[in-house]
Amino acid sequence: MRPPPLPESSPGPAGPPVFPTDATAPAALPAAGRTGHVWLVGAGPGDPDLITVRGLRALQAADVVFHDSLAAPGLLEHCRPDALRISVGKRAGRHSVPQADIHLLLAAHARAGLTVVRLKGGDPFIFGRGGEEMESLRAQGIPVTIVPGVTAASGCAAATGIPLTHRDLAAGVCLMTAHRQDGAHDLDWTSLAANRQRTLVFYMGLSQAGHVGTELMLHGLPGATPAALISQGATPRQKAVRCTLAGLARAARDGGLASPCLIVIGEVVTLADPALAPWVEAPLACPA
């Protein structure tokens, strides 16, 4: 089934709706004669040119845009002048708006009859909490459409010349988050370390790089396995370094990198453009 068509132009809300400044009070929004529509739009990994045509059209039609801190700021210039823009960005340890309140805000604005865009860095369904937001909206009977985006793994790989798969080096790729929710089970390190014909990609990996490297080596992946850390990939602030698995913790600590940071592990890292991802020396004591 094809997704619903975007409006060619939106007249905006009829009358001045009440937009909550307190995220705990979205129910104060007035009821509208029609239910609006929520578009969960992937903004891509940082370069504003990487948003899809459909995502850009949704952004241009929106009455209100809830945007992440990881979405390229330049994309907001494509909003209508009268569109409301609300930042709900989250970074590790710093949540400006709790996720539960974002669910309430999206629903409240849609019930006011508005076209709502939730602009999310990367792809909404790859570590973007898009699934949670979709479930919440569906449970309340609010129409929701997903617009996929270029995920960070693809964007950062392209920006550094690292192919995630390669017929001679990697028959598959596995995407994981290094930042685990409190109380969540740890990753299956035995399984991850067992397949050396697979590229491993860890999102949100900077603070967990030492843990990732240690666990993979403890479970059998050689310390000499090539690895890369890509900080703020596909943006003008991109910085990337290559190292070995054994040197991952040191590269994360001493490489001058900032979040968000992606970790790529596997033989495909050897194909990186050296001008975009220079080599960082591993510690002298390097496990086999």
MIDOSE-1310 file (N, C-alpha, C; in nm, 2 decimals, decimal comma, always signed):
residues 288
mrpp	+0,08/-0,12/+0,00/+0,00/+0,00/+0,00/+0,09/+0,12/+0,00; +0,06/+0,22/-0,09/+0,14/+0,34/-0,09/+0,10/+0,43/+0,02; +0,20/+0,51/+0,07/+0,17/+0,60/+0,18/+0,08/+0,72/+0,13; +0,01/+0,79/+0,21/-0,08/+0,89/+0,17/+0,00/+1,01/+0,10
plpe	-0,07/+1,07/+0,01/+0,00/+1,19/-0,06/+0,02/+1,30/+0,04; +0,13/+1,37/+0,02/+0,15/+1,49/+0,10/+0,07/+1,61/+0,04; +0,02/+1,70/+0,12/-0,05/+1,81/+0,07/+0,04/+1,90/-0,01; -0,01/+1,96/-0,12/+0,07/+2,05/-0,20/+0,11/+2,17/-0,13
sspg	+0,01/+2,22/-0,05/+0,04/+2,33/+0,04/-0,05/+2,32/+0,16; -0,01/+2,37/+0,27/-0,09/+2,36/+0,39/-0,13/+2,50/+0,43; -0,26/+2,52/+0,46/-0,31/+2,66/+0,50/-0,27/+2,69/+0,64; -0,22/+2,58/+0,72/-0,19/+2,61/+0,86/-0,32/+2,59/+0,94
pagp	-0,31/+2,60/+1,07/-0,42/+2,58/+1,16/-0,53/+2,69/+1,14; -0,66/+2,65/+1,15/-0,76/+2,75/+1,15/-0,77/+2,81/+1,29; -0,73/+2,93/+1,30/-0,73/+3,00/+1,43/-0,61/+2,97/+1,50; -0,58/+3,04/+1,61/-0,46/+3,03/+1,68/-0,46/+2,91/+1,78
pvfp	-0,41/+2,80/+1,75/-0,40/+2,69/+1,85/-0,31/+2,72/+1,96; -0,33/+2,66/+2,07/-0,25/+2,68/+2,19/-0,14/+2,57/+2,19; -0,02/+2,62/+2,18/+0,10/+2,53/+2,17/+0,16/+2,53/+2,31; +0,17/+2,41/+2,37/+0,23/+2,41/+2,51/+0,38/+2,44/+2,51
tdat	+0,41/+2,52/+2,61/+0,56/+2,54/+2,63/+0,60/+2,44/+2,74; +0,51/+2,39/+2,81/+0,53/+2,28/+2,91/+0,50/+2,15/+2,85; +0,60/+2,06/+2,84/+0,57/+1,94/+2,77/+0,48/+1,85/+2,85; +0,45/+1,88/+2,97/+0,36/+1,80/+3,05/+0,21/+1,83/+3,03
apaa	+0,19/+1,94/+2,95/+0,05/+1,99/+2,93/+0,00/+1,99/+2,79; +0,03/+1,89/+2,71/-0,01/+1,89/+2,57/-0,16/+1,88/+2,56; -0,23/+1,82/+2,66/-0,37/+1,80/+2,65/-0,45/+1,94/+2,64; -0,38/+2,05/+2,67/-0,44/+2,18/+2,66/-0,47/+2,22/+2,52
lpaa	-0,42/+2,15/+2,42/-0,44/+2,19/+2,28/-0,59/+2,17/+2,25; -0,65/+2,26/+2,17/-0,79/+2,24/+2,14/-0,82/+2,13/+2,04; -0,93/+2,07/+2,05/-0,97/+1,97/+1,96/-1,00/+2,03/+1,83; -0,97/+1,96/+1,72/-1,00/+2,01/+1,58/-1,10/+1,93/+1,52
grtg	-1,16/+1,98/+1,41/-1,26/+1,91/+1,34/-1,21/+1,79/+1,26; -1,08/+1,78/+1,24/-1,02/+1,67/+1,18/-0,89/+1,63/+1,25; -0,86/+1,50/+1,24/-0,73/+1,46/+1,29/-0,62/+1,49/+1,19; -0,51/+1,53/+1,24/-0,40/+1,56/+1,16/-0,32/+1,43/+1,12
hvwl	-0,20/+1,45/+1,08/-0,12/+1,34/+1,04/+0,03/+1,36/+1,08; +0,09/+1,26/+1,13/+0,23/+1,26/+1,18/+0,32/+1,19/+1,08; +0,42/+1,26/+1,04/+0,53/+1,20/+0,95/+0,66/+1,19/+1,03; +0,70/+1,07/+1,05/+0,83/+1,04/+1,11/+0,94/+1,04/+1,00
vgag	+1,02/+1,15/+0,99/+1,10/+1,17/+0,88/+1,25/+1,15/+0,92; +1,32/+1,07/+0,84/+1,46/+1,06/+0,86/+1,54/+1,17/+0,79; +1,62/+1,24/+0,87/+1,69/+1,36/+0,82/+1,82/+1,32/+0,76; +1,87/+1,19/+0,77/+2,00/+1,16/+0,73/+2,10/+1,18/+0,84
pgdp	+2,23/+1,15/+0,81/+2,33/+1,15/+0,92/+2,40/+1,28/+0,95; +2,37/+1,39/+0,88/+2,43/+1,52/+0,91/+2,44/+1,61/+0,80; +2,47/+1,56/+0,68/+2,47/+1,65/+0,56/+2,33/+1,67/+0,52; +2,28/+1,80/+0,51/+2,14/+1,83/+0,48/+2,11/+1,78/+0,34
dlit	+2,20/+1,76/+0,25/+2,17/+1,72/+0,11/+2,13/+1,57/+0,11; +2,15/+1,50/+0,22/+2,12/+1,36/+0,22/+1,98/+1,32/+0,26; +1,89/+1,42/+0,29/+1,75/+1,39/+0,31/+1,69/+1,35/+0,18; +1,59/+1,26/+0,19/+1,52/+1,22/+0,07/+1,42/+1,33/+0,02
vrgl	+1,39/+1,31/-0,11/+1,29/+1,41/-0,17/+1,16/+1,40/-0,09; +1,11/+1,29/-0,06/+0,99/+1,28/+0,02/+1,00/+1,34/+0,15; +1,11/+1,32/+0,22/+1,13/+1,38/+0,35/+1,13/+1,53/+0,34; +1,19/+1,59/+0,24/+1,20/+1,73/+0,22/+1,06/+1,79/+0,19
ralq	+0,98/+1,71/+0,11/+0,84/+1,76/+0,08/+0,76/+1,76/+0,21; +0,77/+1,66/+0,30/+0,70/+1,65/+0,42/+0,74/+1,77/+0,51; +0,87/+1,80/+0,51/+0,91/+1,92/+0,59/+0,85/+2,05/+0,54; +0,85/+2,06/+0,41/+0,79/+2,19/+0,36/+0,64/+2,20/+0,38
aadv	+0,57/+2,09/+0,40/+0,43/+2,10/+0,42/+0,39/+2,11/+0,56; +0,48/+2,09/+0,66/+0,45/+2,07/+0,80/+0,39/+2,20/+0,86; +0,30/+2,19/+0,95/+0,25/+2,30/+1,03/+0,34/+2,31/+1,16; +0,39/+2,20/+1,20/+0,48/+2,20/+1,32/+0,59/+2,09/+1,30
vfhd	+0,71/+2,12/+1,34/+0,82/+2,03/+1,33/+0,89/+2,01/+1,46; +0,89/+1,89/+1,51/+0,97/+1,85/+1,63/+1,10/+1,79/+1,58; +1,21/+1,86/+1,61/+1,34/+1,82/+1,55/+1,44/+1,77/+1,65; +1,52/+1,68/+1,61/+1,63/+1,63/+1,69/+1,75/+1,72/+1,69
slaa	+1,84/+1,70/+1,78/+1,97/+1,77/+1,78/+2,06/+1,72/+1,67; +2,04/+1,59/+1,63/+2,12/+1,53/+1,53/+2,08/+1,56/+1,39; +1,96/+1,62/+1,37/+1,92/+1,66/+1,23/+1,99/+1,79/+1,19; +2,04/+1,80/+1,07/+2,11/+1,92/+1,02/+2,03/+2,04/+1,04
pgll	+2,08/+2,14/+1,11/+2,00/+2,27/+1,14/+1,96/+2,33/+1,01; +2,04/+2,32/+0,90/+2,00/+2,38/+0,77/+1,87/+2,33/+0,72; +1,83/+2,21/+0,75/+1,70/+2,16/+0,70/+1,58/+2,24/+0,75; +1,59/+2,31/+0,86/+1,48/+2,38/+0,92/+1,45/+2,51/+0,83
ehcr	+1,55/+2,54/+0,75/+1,53/+2,66/+0,66/+1,42/+2,62/+0,55; +1,40/+2,50/+0,53/+1,30/+2,45/+0,43/+1,15/+2,45/+0,49; +1,14/+2,48/+0,62/+1,01/+2,49/+0,68/+0,93/+2,61/+0,63; +0,80/+2,60/+0,63/+0,72/+2,72/+0,60/+0,75/+2,83/+0,70
pdal	+0,74/+2,96/+0,66/+0,77/+3,07/+0,76/+0,68/+3,06/+0,88; +0,56/+3,02/+0,86/+0,46/+3,01/+0,98/+0,47/+2,88/+1,05; +0,55/+2,79/+1,01/+0,56/+2,66/+1,08/+0,62/+2,67/+1,22; +0,57/+2,60/+1,32/+0,62/+2,60/+1,45/+0,74/+2,50/+1,46
risv	+0,85/+2,54/+1,51/+0,97/+2,45/+1,52/+1,00/+2,43/+1,67; +1,00/+2,31/+1,71/+1,02/+2,27/+1,85/+1,14/+2,17/+1,86; +1,24/+2,21/+1,94/+1,35/+2,12/+1,96/+1,32/+2,02/+2,07; +1,34/+1,89/+2,04/+1,32/+1,79/+2,14/+1,44/+1,70/+2,14
gkra	+1,56/+1,76/+2,11/+1,68/+1,68/+2,09/+1,73/+1,61/+2,22; +1,79/+1,50/+2,20/+1,85/+1,42/+2,31/+2,00/+1,39/+2,27; +2,08/+1,39/+2,37/+2,22/+1,34/+2,36/+2,24/+1,26/+2,48; +2,34/+1,17/+2,48/+2,37/+1,08/+2,59/+2,38/+1,16/+2,72
grhs	+2,29/+1,13/+2,82/+2,29/+1,19/+2,95/+2,22/+1,33/+2,95; +2,17/+1,38/+2,84/+2,11/+1,51/+2,83/+1,98/+1,50/+2,75; +1,87/+1,49/+2,81/+1,74/+1,48/+2,75/+1,66/+1,60/+2,77; +1,64/+1,69/+2,67/+1,57/+1,81/+2,68/+1,42/+1,79/+2,71
vpqa	+1,37/+1,68/+2,65/+1,23/+1,65/+2,67/+1,22/+1,50/+2,68; +1,16/+1,45/+2,79/+1,15/+1,30/+2,80/+1,07/+1,24/+2,69; +1,11/+1,11/+2,65/+1,05/+1,05/+2,54/+0,90/+1,04/+2,55; +0,85/+1,01/+2,67/+0,70/+1,00/+2,70/+0,63/+1,13/+2,66
dihl	+0,70/+1,24/+2,70/+0,64/+1,37/+2,67/+0,64/+1,40/+2,52; +0,74/+1,35/+2,45/+0,74/+1,37/+2,30/+0,62/+1,29/+2,24; +0,59/+1,17/+2,29/+0,47/+1,10/+2,24/+0,35/+1,19/+2,26; +0,33/+1,25/+2,38/+0,22/+1,33/+2,41/+0,21/+1,45/+2,32
llaa	+0,32/+1,51/+2,30/+0,32/+1,63/+2,21/+0,28/+1,60/+2,07; +0,34/+1,49/+2,01/+0,30/+1,46/+1,88/+0,15/+1,43/+1,86; +0,10/+1,36/+1,96/-0,05/+1,33/+1,95/-0,13/+1,45/+1,97; -0,09/+1,54/+2,06/-0,17/+1,66/+2,09/-0,18/+1,75/+1,96
hara	-0,07/+1,77/+1,90/-0,07/+1,85/+1,78/-0,14/+1,79/+1,66; -0,13/+1,66/+1,65/-0,21/+1,59/+1,55/-0,36/+1,60/+1,57; -0,40/+1,59/+1,70/-0,54/+1,60/+1,73/-0,60/+1,74/+1,70; -0,51/+1,84/+1,70/-0,55/+1,98/+1,66/-0,56/+1,99/+1,51
gltv	-0,55/+1,88/+1,44/-0,57/+1,89/+1,29/-0,45/+1,93/+1,21; -0,33/+1,92/+1,27/-0,21/+1,98/+1,21/-0,13/+1,87/+1,14; -0,06/+1,91/+1,04/+0,04/+1,82/+0,98/+0,17/+1,83/+1,06; +0,21/+1,72/+1,12/+0,32/+1,72/+1,21/+0,44/+1,64/+1,15
vrlk	+0,55/+1,70/+1,16/+0,68/+1,62/+1,12/+0,76/+1,60/+1,24; +0,80/+1,48/+1,26/+0,90/+1,45/+1,36/+1,03/+1,42/+1,29; +1,12/+1,52/+1,29/+1,24/+1,52/+1,21/+1,35/+1,45/+1,29; +1,40/+1,34/+1,25/+1,49/+1,26/+1,33/+1,62/+1,24/+1,25
ggdp	+1,74/+1,25/+1,32/+1,87/+1,22/+1,26/+1,87/+1,08/+1,21; +1,94/+1,06/+1,10/+1,95/+0,92/+1,04/+1,82/+0,87/+0,99; +1,79/+0,75/+1,03/+1,67/+0,68/+0,99/+1,58/+0,66/+1,12; +1,45/+0,69/+1,11/+1,36/+0,68/+1,23/+1,36/+0,54/+1,29
fifg	+1,38/+0,43/+1,21/+1,37/+0,30/+1,26/+1,50/+0,23/+1,30; +1,61/+0,30/+1,29/+1,74/+0,25/+1,33/+1,80/+0,33/+1,44; +1,77/+0,28/+1,56/+1,81/+0,35/+1,69/+1,76/+0,49/+1,70; +1,65/+0,52/+1,64/+1,59/+0,65/+1,64/+1,46/+0,66/+1,72
rgge	+1,42/+0,55/+1,79/+1,30/+0,55/+1,87/+1,17/+0,57/+1,78; +1,19/+0,56/+1,65/+1,07/+0,58/+1,57/+0,97/+0,47/+1,59; +1,01/+0,35/+1,62/+0,92/+0,24/+1,65/+0,83/+0,27/+1,77; +0,89/+0,33/+1,87/+0,82/+0,36/+1,99/+0,71/+0,47/+1,96
emes	+0,75/+0,57/+1,89/+0,66/+0,68/+1,85/+0,55/+0,63/+1,76; +0,58/+0,55/+1,67/+0,48/+0,49/+1,58/+0,38/+0,41/+1,67; +0,42/+0,33/+1,76/+0,33/+0,25/+1,84/+0,24/+0,34/+1,92; +0,30/+0,44/+1,98/+0,22/+0,53/+2,06/+0,11/+0,60/+1,98
lraq	+0,14/+0,65/+1,86/+0,05/+0,72/+1,78/-0,06/+0,62/+1,73; -0,02/+0,50/+1,68/-0,12/+0,40/+1,64/-0,22/+0,37/+1,75; -0,17/+0,35/+1,87/-0,25/+0,32/+1,98/-0,36/+0,42/+2,01; -0,33/+0,54/+1,97/-0,43/+0,65/+1,99/-0,51/+0,69/+1,86
gipv	-0,49/+0,60/+1,76/-0,57/+0,62/+1,64/-0,53/+0,74/+1,55; -0,40/+0,78/+1,57/-0,35/+0,89/+1,49/-0,27/+0,84/+1,37; -0,30/+0,89/+1,25/-0,23/+0,84/+1,13/-0,08/+0,88/+1,14; +0,00/+0,78/+1,10/+0,14/+0,81/+1,10/+0,21/+0,74/+0,98
tivp	+0,30/+0,82/+0,91/+0,37/+0,77/+0,80/+0,52/+0,78/+0,82; +0,59/+0,67/+0,79/+0,74/+0,67/+0,81/+0,81/+0,71/+0,68; +0,90/+0,80/+0,68/+0,98/+0,84/+0,57/+1,13/+0,80/+0,60; +1,18/+0,69/+0,54/+1,31/+0,65/+0,58/+1,42/+0,75/+0,55
gvta	+1,53/+0,74/+0,62/+1,64/+0,83/+0,60/+1,77/+0,75/+0,58; +1,88/+0,81/+0,54/+2,01/+0,75/+0,53/+2,06/+0,74/+0,67; +2,08/+0,61/+0,72/+2,13/+0,59/+0,85/+2,27/+0,62/+0,87; +2,32/+0,65/+0,99/+2,45/+0,69/+1,02/+2,56/+0,59/+0,97
asgc	+2,53/+0,46/+0,97/+2,62/+0,36/+0,93/+2,65/+0,38/+0,78; +2,55/+0,40/+0,70/+2,57/+0,43/+0,56/+2,64/+0,56/+0,53; +2,59/+0,67/+0,60/+2,65/+0,80/+0,57/+2,79/+0,81/+0,61; +2,82/+0,76/+0,73/+2,96/+0,77/+0,78/+3,06/+0,68/+0,70
aaat	+3,01/+0,56/+0,66/+3,09/+0,47/+0,57/+3,12/+0,54/+0,44; +3,02/+0,60/+0,38/+3,04/+0,67/+0,25/+3,14/+0,79/+0,27; +3,13/+0,86/+0,38/+3,21/+0,98/+0,41/+3,35/+0,95/+0,43; +3,38/+0,82/+0,47/+3,52/+0,78/+0,50/+3,58/+0,68/+0,40
gipl	+3,49/+0,64/+0,30/+3,54/+0,54/+0,20/+3,55/+0,40/+0,25; +3,46/+0,37/+0,35/+3,46/+0,23/+0,41/+3,34/+0,16/+0,36; +3,35/+0,06/+0,27/+3,23/-0,02/+0,23/+3,19/-0,11/+0,34; +3,06/-0,11/+0,38/+3,02/-0,19/+0,49/+3,02/-0,34/+0,45
thrd	+3,00/-0,37/+0,32/+3,01/-0,51/+0,27/+3,10/-0,51/+0,15; +3,16/-0,62/+0,13/+3,26/-0,64/+0,02/+3,27/-0,78/-0,01; +3,26/-0,82/-0,14/+3,26/-0,96/-0,17/+3,38/-1,04/-0,12; +3,50/-0,97/-0,11/+3,62/-1,04/-0,06/+3,64/-1,03/+0,09
laag	+3,57/-0,94/+0,16/+3,60/-0,91/+0,29/+3,49/-0,92/+0,39; +3,37/-0,89/+0,35/+3,26/-0,89/+0,45/+3,13/-0,93/+0,37; +3,07/-1,05/+0,41/+2,95/-1,10/+0,35/+2,82/-1,04/+0,42; +2,84/-0,97/+0,53/+2,73/-0,92/+0,60/+2,77/-0,80/+0,69
vclm	+2,67/-0,74/+0,75/+2,69/-0,62/+0,84/+2,59/-0,63/+0,95; +2,63/-0,60/+1,07/+2,55/-0,60/+1,19/+2,55/-0,47/+1,25; +2,43/-0,41/+1,28/+2,42/-0,28/+1,34/+2,37/-0,30/+1,48; +2,44/-0,23/+1,57/+2,41/-0,24/+1,72/+2,43/-0,10/+1,78
tahr	+2,36/-0,09/+1,90/+2,39/+0,03/+1,98/+2,48/-0,01/+2,09; +2,58/+0,08/+2,11/+2,67/+0,05/+2,23/+2,62/+0,11/+2,35; +2,52/+0,20/+2,34/+2,46/+0,26/+2,46/+2,33/+0,18/+2,50; +2,34/+0,10/+2,60/+2,23/+0,02/+2,64/+2,13/+0,08/+2,74
qdga	+2,01/+0,06/+2,73/+1,91/+0,11/+2,82/+1,93/+0,04/+2,96; +1,91/+0,12/+3,06/+1,93/+0,07/+3,20/+1,84/-0,06/+3,22; +1,91/-0,17/+3,26/+1,84/-0,29/+3,29/+1,84/-0,38/+3,17; +1,89/-0,34/+3,05/+1,88/-0,42/+2,93/+1,99/-0,53/+2,94
hdld	+1,97/-0,64/+2,87/+2,07/-0,74/+2,87/+2,18/-0,70/+2,78; +2,30/-0,75/+2,81/+2,42/-0,71/+2,74/+2,41/-0,78/+2,60; +2,50/-0,74/+2,51/+2,50/-0,80/+2,38/+2,55/-0,94/+2,38; +2,52/-1,01/+2,28/+2,57/-1,15/+2,26/+2,71/-1,14/+2,20
wtsl	+2,81/-1,12/+2,29/+2,95/-1,10/+2,24/+3,01/-1,22/+2,17; +2,97/-1,34/+2,22/+3,02/-1,46/+2,16/+2,98/-1,47/+2,01; +2,85/-1,44/+1,99/+2,80/-1,45/+1,85/+2,87/-1,34/+1,76; +2,88/-1,22/+1,82/+2,94/-1,11/+1,74/+3,09/-1,14/+1,71
aanr	+3,16/-1,20/+1,80/+3,30/-1,23/+1,77/+3,33/-1,35/+1,69; +3,22/-1,43/+1,67/+3,25/-1,56/+1,60/+3,26/-1,54/+1,45; +3,19/-1,45/+1,39/+3,18/-1,44/+1,25/+3,28/-1,33/+1,20; +3,39/-1,36/+1,14/+3,49/-1,27/+1,10/+3,47/-1,22/+0,96
qrtl	+3,36/-1,27/+0,89/+3,33/-1,23/+0,76/+3,21/-1,13/+0,77; +3,20/-1,05/+0,87/+3,09/-0,96/+0,90/+3,15/-0,83/+0,95; +3,09/-0,72/+0,91/+3,13/-0,59/+0,96/+3,04/-0,56/+1,08; +3,10/-0,51/+1,19/+3,03/-0,47/+1,31/+3,02/-0,32/+1,32
vfym	+2,90/-0,27/+1,33/+2,89/-0,12/+1,35/+2,82/-0,09/+1,48; +2,88/-0,01/+1,56/+2,82/+0,03/+1,69/+2,79/+0,17/+1,69; +2,66/+0,20/+1,71/+2,61/+0,34/+1,72/+2,64/+0,39/+1,86; +2,65/+0,52/+1,88/+2,67/+0,58/+2,01/+2,78/+0,52/+2,09
glsq	+2,90/+0,51/+2,02/+3,00/+0,42/+2,07/+3,12/+0,49/+2,15; +3,13/+0,62/+2,15/+3,25/+0,68/+2,20/+3,28/+0,64/+2,35; +3,18/+0,66/+2,43/+3,20/+0,63/+2,58/+3,21/+0,48/+2,60; +3,17/+0,40/+2,51/+3,17/+0,25/+2,53/+3,28/+0,18/+2,45
aghv	+3,37/+0,26/+2,38/+3,46/+0,20/+2,29/+3,55/+0,09/+2,37; +3,60/+0,13/+2,49/+3,68/+0,04/+2,56/+3,61/-0,09/+2,59; +3,49/-0,08/+2,63/+3,41/-0,20/+2,67/+3,38/-0,29/+2,55; +3,35/-0,22/+2,43/+3,33/-0,30/+2,31/+3,46/-0,37/+2,27
gtel	+3,57/-0,31/+2,27/+3,69/-0,37/+2,23/+3,73/-0,49/+2,33; +3,72/-0,46/+2,45/+3,75/-0,57/+2,55/+3,66/-0,69/+2,54; +3,53/-0,67/+2,53/+3,44/-0,78/+2,52/+3,46/-0,86/+2,39; +3,48/-0,80/+2,28/+3,51/-0,87/+2,16/+3,63/-0,95/+2,16
mlhg	+3,74/-0,90/+2,22/+3,87/-0,97/+2,23/+3,85/-1,09/+2,33; +3,78/-1,06/+2,44/+3,76/-1,17/+2,54/+3,68/-1,29/+2,48; +3,60/-1,26/+2,38/+3,52/-1,36/+2,32/+3,58/-1,41/+2,19; +3,70/-1,38/+2,16/+3,77/-1,44/+2,05/+3,81/-1,36/+1,93
lpga	+3,76/-1,24/+1,92/+3,80/-1,16/+1,80/+3,94/-1,11/+1,82; +4,03/-1,13/+1,72/+4,17/-1,09/+1,74/+4,19/-0,94/+1,76; +4,28/-0,91/+1,85/+4,31/-0,77/+1,88/+4,36/-0,69/+1,76; +4,41/-0,76/+1,66/+4,46/-0,69/+1,54/+4,36/-0,66/+1,44
tpaa	+4,23/-0,69/+1,47/+4,12/-0,66/+1,37/+4,11/-0,51/+1,35; +4,10/-0,47/+1,22/+4,09/-0,32/+1,20/+3,97/-0,27/+1,25; +3,97/-0,14/+1,30/+3,86/-0,07/+1,36/+3,87/+0,08/+1,32; +3,76/+0,15/+1,32/+3,75/+0,29/+1,30/+3,65/+0,35/+1,39
lisq	+3,68/+0,48/+1,43/+3,59/+0,56/+1,50/+3,56/+0,68/+1,41; +3,43/+0,71/+1,39/+3,39/+0,82/+1,30/+3,31/+0,92/+1,38; +3,36/+1,03/+1,41/+3,29/+1,13/+1,49/+3,22/+1,24/+1,41; +3,10/+1,26/+1,44/+3,02/+1,36/+1,37/+3,03/+1,35/+1,22
gatp	+3,01/+1,22/+1,18/+3,02/+1,19/+1,04/+2,93/+1,26/+0,94; +2,97/+1,28/+0,82/+2,89/+1,34/+0,71/+2,86/+1,49/+0,75; +2,94/+1,55/+0,83/+2,92/+1,69/+0,86/+3,06/+1,76/+0,84; +3,06/+1,90/+0,84/+3,19/+1,97/+0,83/+3,28/+1,94/+0,95
rqka	+3,23/+1,89/+1,06/+3,31/+1,87/+1,18/+3,35/+1,72/+1,19; +3,34/+1,65/+1,08/+3,37/+1,50/+1,08/+3,52/+1,49/+1,12; +3,54/+1,39/+1,20/+3,68/+1,35/+1,23/+3,68/+1,19/+1,25; +3,77/+1,13/+1,19/+3,77/+0,98/+1,19/+3,92/+0,93/+1,21
vrct	+3,93/+0,82/+1,28/+4,06/+0,76/+1,30/+4,04/+0,61/+1,28; +4,15/+0,55/+1,24/+4,16/+0,40/+1,23/+4,26/+0,35/+1,33; +4,23/+0,23/+1,38/+4,32/+0,17/+1,48/+4,29/+0,01/+1,47; +4,34/-0,06/+1,56/+4,30/-0,20/+1,58/+4,20/-0,21/+1,69
lagl	+4,14/-0,33/+1,70/+4,05/-0,35/+1,81/+4,12/-0,33/+1,94; +4,24/-0,38/+1,95/+4,31/-0,36/+2,08/+4,34/-0,21/+2,11; +4,35/-0,13/+2,01/+4,37/+0,01/+2,03/+4,25/+0,10/+2,04; +4,13/+0,04/+2,04/+4,01/+0,11/+2,03/+3,99/+0,21/+2,15
araa	+4,01/+0,16/+2,27/+4,00/+0,24/+2,39/+4,09/+0,36/+2,38; +4,21/+0,34/+2,34/+4,31/+0,45/+2,34/+4,27/+0,55/+2,23; +4,23/+0,50/+2,11/+4,19/+0,60/+2,01/+4,07/+0,68/+2,05; +3,97/+0,62/+2,12/+3,86/+0,69/+2,17/+3,90/+0,80/+2,27
rdgg	+4,00/+0,76/+2,36/+4,04/+0,85/+2,46/+4,12/+0,96/+2,41; +4,22/+0,93/+2,32/+4,32/+1,03/+2,28/+4,30/+1,09/+2,14; +4,19/+1,05/+2,07/+4,18/+1,09/+1,93/+4,11/+1,22/+1,91; +4,07/+1,29/+2,02/+4,01/+1,42/+2,01/+3,87/+1,41/+1,94
lasp	+3,80/+1,30/+1,97/+3,67/+1,28/+1,90/+3,55/+1,33/+1,99; +3,44/+1,36/+1,93/+3,32/+1,40/+2,00/+3,20/+1,32/+1,96; +3,10/+1,32/+2,04/+2,98/+1,25/+2,00/+2,90/+1,34/+1,91; +2,81/+1,27/+1,83/+2,79/+1,13/+1,81/+2,91/+1,06/+1,74
cliv	+2,94/+0,94/+1,78/+3,05/+0,87/+1,72/+3,02/+0,72/+1,69; +3,05/+0,68/+1,57/+3,02/+0,55/+1,52/+3,15/+0,46/+1,53; +3,14/+0,34/+1,57/+3,25/+0,24/+1,56/+3,23/+0,14/+1,45; +3,32/+0,12/+1,36/+3,32/+0,02/+1,26/+3,43/-0,07/+1,28
igev	+3,40/-0,20/+1,28/+3,50/-0,31/+1,31/+3,50/-0,41/+1,20; +3,61/-0,44/+1,14/+3,62/-0,55/+1,04/+3,72/-0,52/+0,93; +3,75/-0,61/+0,85/+3,85/-0,60/+0,74/+3,82/-0,49/+0,64; +3,69/-0,45/+0,63/+3,66/-0,34/+0,53/+3,72/-0,21/+0,57
vtla	+3,76/-0,19/+0,70/+3,82/-0,07/+0,75/+3,95/-0,04/+0,67; +4,02/-0,15/+0,63/+4,15/-0,13/+0,56/+4,13/-0,05/+0,43; +4,01/-0,04/+0,38/+3,98/+0,02/+0,25/+3,95/+0,17/+0,27; +3,95/+0,22/+0,39/+3,92/+0,36/+0,42/+4,01/+0,45/+0,35
dpal	+3,96/+0,57/+0,31/+4,04/+0,67/+0,25/+4,14/+0,73/+0,36; +4,27/+0,71/+0,35/+4,36/+0,76/+0,45/+4,35/+0,90/+0,48; +4,31/+0,98/+0,38/+4,30/+1,13/+0,40/+4,18/+1,16/+0,49; +4,08/+1,07/+0,49/+3,96/+1,10/+0,57/+3,96/+1,02/+0,70
apwv	+4,04/+0,92/+0,71/+4,04/+0,84/+0,83/+4,19/+0,79/+0,86; +4,27/+0,88/+0,91/+4,41/+0,85/+0,93/+4,43/+0,74/+1,04; +4,54/+0,67/+1,03/+4,57/+0,57/+1,13/+4,62/+0,62/+1,26; +4,58/+0,56/+1,37/+4,63/+0,59/+1,50/+4,70/+0,47/+1,56
eapl	+4,82/+0,50/+1,61/+4,90/+0,38/+1,66/+4,83/+0,31/+1,77; +4,83/+0,18/+1,77/+4,78/+0,10/+1,88/+4,88/+0,09/+1,99; +4,83/+0,06/+2,11/+4,92/+0,04/+2,22/+5,03/-0,07/+2,19; +5,14/-0,06/+2,26/+5,25/-0,15/+2,23/+5,21/-0,30/+2,26
acpa	+5,14/-0,31/+2,37/+5,09/-0,45/+2,41/+4,96/-0,47/+2,34; +4,97/-0,54/+2,23/+4,85/-0,57/+2,14/+4,82/-0,71/+2,14; +4,70/-0,75/+2,20/+4,66/-0,89/+2,20/+4,65/-0,95/+2,06; +4,67/-1,08/+2,04/+4,67/-1,14/+1,91/+4,53/-1,13/+1,85
